[in-house]
């Protein structure tokens, strides 16, 4: 593994729009400035613009929150949805890549992420992209009479002229979802956002509009981005296990996804980071407008969620964690 990209400045891309993403984006920006003073790149906050693929204006609805993002050093990056929009808002991460500076390395993070350590110390090799492996085997879901996982993934790789065999983890059985190249799209990186984004958009649109017959009966909402992402990474010479373990999705970043899940399962350092960066009054007056943050962070309900679980003996499936939080009346999203 090379760390040739570690010393090169890189850009960060997140997405913000009205609703919860604008509050998550504010926490991301605050946590980046708090936890990663060595970060020397640019933070771009991509904001979808009004157009025929959206109902009304999908952008940041609170001008004071937008101003605070700017005060934290973020750059607002408008972009227009040409393919996805309201029908598949996860497509924002795909279409926003075209608005980033061409030829400059980037790391994309989902907005529901906290930076909890020094991001500048992560040895990214931008020539060989990768993505988050903090995931469960959510896709595909094999049906009783087939096709199985191998047939589905093989059909996708062959549709795009890719070598399927070199994408496999040969040490795992055919029925093990980890044998196949599958990522969580919560973070990914590459040397050029426009090259990566053009492939991502092409592959995702093709899978949506003209899927291989082997995908019949498989849901692509919300999984489309995570179905296309491994194909893009493989085509660009990347793969799994490209970063040292324990950094992203570990000591340096946390993709919490929902605030109740953060309190239920993340380490104490993540909770401390959240509550520290949310504490200043200038942020508090903005963040408390979002009910999950107001209740869980500022009113102490997060501690109640935390008390429901032993983090050394968490249920193996996320759904069981969600169910326990709901039963206690503490689930919010």
N, C-alpha and C positions, 0 to 999 in steps of 0.2 A: 504493500500500500504506500502510495506517495502522498506527501503533504505539500506538494509544490504550489497548491493554491492557497495555502494558509495565510501567507503574508500579503496577498493581493486584496485590496479593498473590494468589497462586493456590495450589491444593493439588496435590500429586503423589500418584499412585496406582501402586503396584506390587503384585504378587501373590507370596505365599510359601506353600509347603507342604512336607511332608516330601520328602526327596530333594534334588536339586541346586538347586531354586529357593530353598530357605532359605539356602543358602550364597551364591547370587547376590544375593539380597535384602540380605544383610549387607554384601557388597561395594558394592552400590548405595548403601546408606545411608552407609557410610564415605566413599565417593567424593563423595557430595553434600556432606557436611560439610567435606571437605577442599578441594574445588574450587570450591564456590559459597557463600562466606560471606555473600553478599548475599541469599541466598534467605530470604524472610520468611514463607513459607507453611507449611503442615503436610504432613508426609510420612505418608501412610497406607499401611500394609502390610496388604493384604486377605488373609485366611486362610479358606479354605473349611472349613465345619463338618461333622461327621459327619451322615450322612443316607442315605436309600435310594438315592441316586445315586452313592454312594461305597462302596468296600470298606473297612470299618474307618474309622479317623480319618485324614483327609488332611492335617491341620494340621501345624504346625511340631513336629518330633519331639524337638528338643533344647531343653530349657527354658533352658539357659545362653545359647544363641544368641538365644532370644526376649528374654531379659533384656538382652542386648547391643544388640539393636535398639532397645529402650526407652532405653538409656543414650545411644544416638546420636540420640535425639530423635524416633524413629518412634512412630507410634500404631498399635497393632494393631486391625484392623478386621474382626471376624468377619462372615461372610455365609453364607447358605444357598443351595445349588445347587437350583434349581427345574426346570431344563430340561436341562442338559448333564452335568456331573459326570465320572465316570471314562471315559465313552464319548467325550467330547470335552473334555479338560481346557483346551484353548485357550479354551473358553467361560467360564472363570473371569474373564477380563478384561471380558467382556460383563456377566455377572451381578453382579460386584462393584460396578459403577457405581451400582447402586441404593442401596448403603449409604453413599455419600458425601453430604456436606451439600448439600442442594438449593440451587440458585441460586448456588453458588460456583464460579468457573472452576477448571478442572483440566487437568492434563497427565498422561496415562497413559504409562508406560514399561514395556516388557517387563523382567522382572527381570534378564535377561542383558544389562544395559546398565551402563556406567560414565559418571558425570558427570565430565567432564574440563576444564570451564571454568565461567565465571560464568553460571549459568542465569538469574539475575535480569536479565541484559542482553539476553535474547532478546526481540524485539518481537512477542510473541504478540498477534494480534487475535482474541480469544476469540469474538467475534460471528461470525467466519467460519472454521469449523474446517478443519483439514488434517491430514495424516498423513505418515509417512515415505515418501519416494520412492526410498530405497536398496533397490532390489529388481531382480529379473530377471523376465522374462515367464513366470512359473511357472504361471499360470492365465489363461484356459483353454488346453487343449492341443487344437487343432483336429484332427479326424479326417479320414481320407482323403476321405470322401464328404460331409463337412459335418455340421452347420453350421459356419461360420467364426466368427472372433472377433467380428466386427461383429454377426452374427445372435444370438450368445449374449448379448453385453452388451445389445443392444437389447431382447431378450426380458426381461431382468432389470429394466431401467429401466421398461419398459412395465408389467410386473407390478405395480410399486409406484406407477404413475401419475406417473413422472418424465420430464422432457424430456431425451431421450437426446442430441439434437444439440448442446445447449449444454454437454455434458460432454466433448465430443471436443476433441482437439488437431488442428485442421484442417491444420496444417503437416506432418503425418505421413501416410504411406500407410495404406490400409485394412488391409494385412497386417502393419503394425508394431504390436506390442503397446502401445507407448507412446502411440499415438493414443487409447487408451481410459483411462478414469479408474481407475487401479489403484495400490494402495498396499501397502507393508509395514505390518502392524499393530503394529510395534515401538514406535511412539509415535503419539499423536493427542491432540487437545485441543478443548475447546469451553467455552462459558460456563456450561453446566449439565449435570452428570453424569447427572442423572436423566432429563432430556429426551433426551439423547444415548443413554443406556443403554436407555431404553424402545424407541426406534426400532431400535437395534442388535439388541436381543433379538427384537423382532417380525420384523425382516427376516431375521435368521439362522435363526430357527425356521421361518419360512415357506419359506425356500429349502431347508432340510433336509427338511421334512415334505411339501412340495408344490412341488417345483421345476418351472419351465417345461420343456416337452418338449425345448427346445433344449439343456438341460443333460444329456440322456441320454448316458451314457458319460464324463461329466466327474467326476473325483474331487473330493469336498468335504472330505476329511480328508487333510491338515490345513488346507485352504485356505478353509474356510467363513467364518472371520472376515474374511479379505481379500476375499472375494466380496461380503459384506454391507457392509463398511466404506465403499466408494466411494458406495454408494447413500445411506447415512446422511449422509455429508459433503455430497453434492450437494443432498439435501433441505434441509439446514440452511444453505445458502447459501455453502458452502465450496468448496474445490477444490485444485488443484495449485499449487505455486510460491507459497505464501502467506508464506513466511519468506525472509529473505535467505539465499543459499547459503553453505555453509561453517560454519554454526553447529551445529544439531542434525545428527547424523551427520557431524560435522566437528570443529570446535575445542571444542565445548561438550559433546557426548555421543557415545558410541560404543556401538552395538548389536552386540556382538561375537558373540553367539549360542553359540559354543563356544570354550573357551580355546585349543585348537590353532589355530583360525582367527584369533583375536586375535593370537597370536604370528606367524602366517604373513603376515598382510596389513595389520595396523594400523600407524600411525605410531609413532615412538619416544615421543611424548608420552603415548600410550595405555598403552604398556608401562610407562613410568615411573609413571603414575598407579596402575595395578594393583599394581605391586610396592611402591610407597610406602604405599598404604592397607592393604595386606595385611601390612606389616612389624611393626606393634606386637604385642607378645607376647599381649596380651589378645585380639586378633583371631586371631593365628596359632594359638593352642591350639584354637580353634573351627574355623577354616577348613581346617586340615590333616586333618580327618576326611573331607574330600571328596577322593577320589583324584586327579582332574585338577588340583586346586589344589596338592595336596601334591607331585605329581610335576613339574608344569610350572612352578609359581611357586617353591616352596621347595627343590626338588631340582635346579633348573636345566635341566630338559628343555625348557622353553620356548625357551631360547637355541638348543637344537639344532633345534627346529622353525623358528626364525627364520633359521637358517643355511641352510635348504633353499631359500630364496626371495630373489629380488631384487625388493623392493617397487616398483621402477620398471618391472618387466616381469613382473607377475603373470599367470598364465594367465587368459584372459578368462572362463572358466566356473568356478564354485565347485567343481564336482565334480572337476575336474582338480587343484585344490588339495588337496581331501580325499584323493584317490587317492595323491598324492605323500607326504602325511603318513602315510597307512596303510602305504605301502610301506616307510617308514622305521621302522615299529613305534611311532609316536609319537601315534597318534590315540587320544583319550579324549573321553568326553562325560558 
